[in-house]
Amino acid sequence: MNRIQLDAASVLLPAADGTDRQILRPTTLDLTEQRIAVIGANGSGKSTLLRLVNGLLLPSAGTVTVNGLDTARDGRAVRRQVGFVFTDPLSQLVMPTPLEDLELSLRRLYPSGSKRRTAAMDILDGFGLAPLAQNSIYELSGGERQLVALASVLAVRPGVLVLDEPSTLLDLRNTRLLRERLAGLPQQLLISTHDLELAQDCTRALVIGDGGVVFDGPPADAVARYHQLAR
């Protein structure tokens, strides 16, 4: 079982006037559930919370640990355990084709080029992407790009998968495909989303408001609280 812990973790970032702005208030959480949704308005602190989990952002105070590893002291080890999928897949797909991107992800696991290519094709095939292996990333649909990004992150076998609004750029069909794919994953998932149906696929949900957790509990209750805050 994976365990993500925040102990009074807070984030301050410099503001334009030279002062520090509190982006995340001191937050204490113990996250062990298989699927956890994070919902809230834009600018509420959702992405900040997610970026703390794999060390993309370090707490200004307090600590964040993943399976006992401190993100500040053990950042490299944490990032081997925690995969991160960004809202826009083009921000993380750095190679010209899906096949090359998968091969890049697999370079540590498979030093041999031929074995790496075979493994990359097997992964793409598992996502239904093998026919697109040699296509330009820019020729793919938004849904196809998101699946390639997800495949590239999962290729290194993280135990925890963090997804920052993964369905924002997707149409209804591709959102359904993404939900089906996520439902079958064995990893612990932490998903920031505005898609309240996706949030209710989870077993626990956090509502973020004004830089802090304002609700923590069952997804249906979290969605009801979010509607109250949006009035």
N, C-alpha and C positions, 0 to 999 in steps of 0.2 A: 504494500500500500504506500502510495506517495503522500507526502505531507508538506504543505506549504504553510509557513508560519510568519506572520508579521507581528512584531512586538514593539508597540508604540512607534511604528514607522511613520515618518512624516517627510514631506518634500517642500523645500523652499527654492524658488528660482528667482533670478534677478529680474526686476521690472524695469521699464523704460526710464523711470524717474530715479533710478539708482538704488532704490530700496529693494528688499526681498519680499516676494509675494508667496504666500502659503498656497501651494497647489493641492497638497493632501495633508489634512489634519492628522495628528497622532492616531494611528489605526492599529488595532490588535485583532488578528484573525488567526484561526487554526482551520485550514482547509484540507480535508481528507476525502471528501466525496468524489465520486468518479466524474461527475459533470456539474460544473458550477457556472451559472450565468452571472454576468455583471451588466446591469442596465442603469440608465440614467440619461439626463439631457446632455447635449453637446457642451463641453467645457466643465462638466461636473467633476472630473477627475478619474474617469474610467480608464483611459489609456495610460495615465500616470500609474495607476495601481497595477495594471498589467505589465508595464515596462519594469517595475520593481522586481517582478517575479523571476526574470532571467538576467537581471543585472544590466539591462539597457539603460536603466536609470538607477542610481544609488540613493538610498535614503539620506536626508540631511541629518536626521536623528533617528534613533531606534535601529532595529535590525530586521532583515528579511532572510529567512533560511528556507532551503528546499532540501528535504530529507537530511536535515542537519548541517548542510553546507551553507555558509554565510555568503551572500551575493557580493559583499564588499571584499572579503578575504579570499574567497574561492570561486571567483567569477568564471574562470575557464571551465572548471569542473561543473558548475551550475549550468552553464550553457550547453554542456554535453548532455545534460539530463532534461533540459527544458527547450523545446522547439517553439519558435515564434512565427506566426503567420500574420503578415500585415494586411491592412484593409485593401491596398492596391497591390496586386501581385507584381506589377511591373517595377515596384520599388525593391523587390528582392530577386527577381529573375534576371540574372546578370549575363547569361550566355545566350547566343543567338537562337538555339533550338531547345526544345524540351529534353532531348537526349543528352545534349551537352551540359545542360543544367543539372540533370541527375548525375551525370558522371562527375561533375565538380563536387557535388555533395558526397559522393561515395569515394573520393580519392583517398581518404584515410583508411577506410574499411577494406578497400581493394587496391593494393599497390599495382597489381597487374592490369594493364590497359584492357586486355581482352576480357578478363573476368569482370572488370568494372563495367564495360559496355553491356555484357550479358546481364548483369545484375540490374543495370539501369533499364534495359528493355523489359525485364521481368516486372519491375515495379510499374513502369508505364502501362504495361499490359494489364496489370491488376487494377489500374484506374480507368481502363478502357481508352487509354491515350496512345497505345502503340501505333495506330495509323498516323498519328500526328508527330511522331518522334522527330522527324527531320524537317518539320515545318518551322518557319520563322515564328518566334514568339508573337510578333506583331500581326500575324495572320490568324491567330487564335481568337476565339470569342472570350468575353470576360469570364464566363464560367469555366472554359477550358484552361485559361491562364490560372485561375484560382486553384483548380485541381492540380495543375503542374506545380504550383507553389507548395501546395499541401503535400504532394508526393515527394518533393525535394526535401522538405523538412522532415517528413516521416522516414526518409531513406536512411537517416543516421540513427534511427531507433530511439528517440527520446522517450522517457517515461511520462513526461508531462508535456502537453501541447497547449500553448496559449494562442488564442485567435482574437485579433482586434477587429471587430466589426467585419467578419469575413463575407457577409452576404450583401453589404452595402451597394456594391457595383453590379449585382446580379439580377437578372430577371426572375420571374416566378419559377420557370422550369429549372433553371440552374440553381436557384435557392433550394428547391426540393431535392435535387441531386446532391447538393452539398450536405443537406440535413441527413439524407440517407447514408452518405459516406461517413459522416461524423458519428452517427448512431452505431456503426459497426466497429469503431476503433477501440482498442483495449487501453489506450492511454488515459490518464487523468486529463480532463479538458477544463480549461478556464476560458470562457467565451464572453467577450464584450459585444453587445449587440443591441440594435434598435428593433430587431425582428422579434416580436413578443411570442410568436409561435416557436421560434428556435429556442428562446429562453425557457419555454415551458417543456422542452424536451429534456431539460436538466433536472437534477434532484435537489439542488440548492440554488438560491439566487440572492445576490447582493444588489441593493439599490443604492446608487451613489448620488449624493446631492451636496452641493456647496463644499466639495472637497472632503467629504467624509461618508461613511456608511450610515445611511439613515434607516435601512431595513436589512435584515438577514434572516432568511427562512425559506419556506416552501415557495416555488416559483409562482403559483397562482396568487398567493398572498402578496408576493413582491410586485407582480404586475398590477394588482389592485392599488397598492401603495404608490406605484409610479404614476398611475392615472390620477390619483389624488394630488400628487405634487405638480402635475402638468396643468391643473386647472387654473 
